[in-house]
Amino acid sequence: MVYAGKDCLLLMCVFSYKRMKDQSERNTKEKLVQVAERLFAEKGFDGASVRDICAGAGANLGAVTYHFGGKEALFAEVLDRRIQPMLQTGMEIVQSAMEPEQKLRALLEAYAMHVLHRDPALRAFFAEVIQGGRRLPQKAMEALHWRNRVFGEIVNEGVVKGAFRECDVENAAWIFFGMIAAFILTEPHLLKGEAAANGYSGDEVRRITGTAADLFFKGLRRGPGGSE
């Protein structure tokens, strides 16, 4: 009985240690993601070093490899977390009862709101797209294809309803969403010396996307105010 009691106590200690170790590892992993997100947003993929990420998270230099398998896998984790809310918003807009033009305007505004206002870490995502997307994870590529596909479906719906003229929807999708690329990548407000630690304000995003959409739909609409 004495030995059984000691064995039981030892087992409890082992389980307790394992729980604490697992919790510590989860905390470290979450800190790495949070620090990486900030550094990727500020410096891009190449500028954010593993050393700086680990130092910011208070972890040893091998922590990124241990928890994620490498820097690219950590980048994928950051993007996956940020892309999902953007996709959810997009799906809600697509499934709404809005007319085609209102859907496209809402998609552009939601897309810009996430990148310019809510989730500045997504700027690293667009920098990778510009460079050819060689490090983009599969989910990010799927998100881009989904975005362009639903754009085409909405435009075709507008054509059927007589609201839009026919166009090359594949290229039009890139042009439509690409209209805000300059605001994502060059940040004109920073060049003017204005403080923008938290990105663009919601009002700024609405003004940017409203202007871009107005110009775009001048060419897409059928009838007065647009091309035939």
C-alpha positions, 0 to 999 in steps of 0.5 A: 500500500505504501508503494502504491501511494508513492506511485500514485503521487509520482503519477500525479506529479508527472501529469501536473508537470505535463499540464503546466508544460503544455500550457507554457508551450501554448502560451509561447506559441501564441506569443510567437504568432502575435509578435510575428504578426506585428513584425510581418506587418511592419517589415514584411516577410523578409524584414522580420527575422526569426531572431527578432520574433523569438526575442519579442516573444521571450522565447529561445531562438529555436522556438519558431522551428519547434512550434511551427517548423520554420518561418514560412509556416509561421507566416502561414499561421498568421495569414490563416488567422487573419484571412478567415474573418475577411472571407466570412464578411465576404460570404455574408455580402455575397449571400445578401439581397443587395443588387450587384453594384451594391454587393461589389461596393460592399466587397471592396469596402470590406476588403479595404476595411480589413487590410487598411483599418482592422488587420494591418498584418495583411499588408504582408500578404499583399506584398507577397502577392506583388512578388509572385506569391511564392510563399503564400499558403494554400488557404491564402491562394484559395481566398484569392481565387474565391474573391475573384470568382465571386466577383465574376459571378456578381458581374455576370448577374449584373449583366443578366439584369441589364445593369452591367455591360459584358467585360473580361471578368478575370482581368476586371477582378484584379483591376477592381481589387487592385485599385486600393493596392497603392494605399496598402503598399505605399501608404500615402498618409505616411509620406505626408508625415501623418501619424498612422500607427493604427492604419487608416480610420474607418472614414478614410477607408470609406472615402478611398473605396467610394472614390475607387468604386465610383470611377470603376462603375463609370466604365462597367455600368450599361446606359447613361454614365457608363460605356455601352 
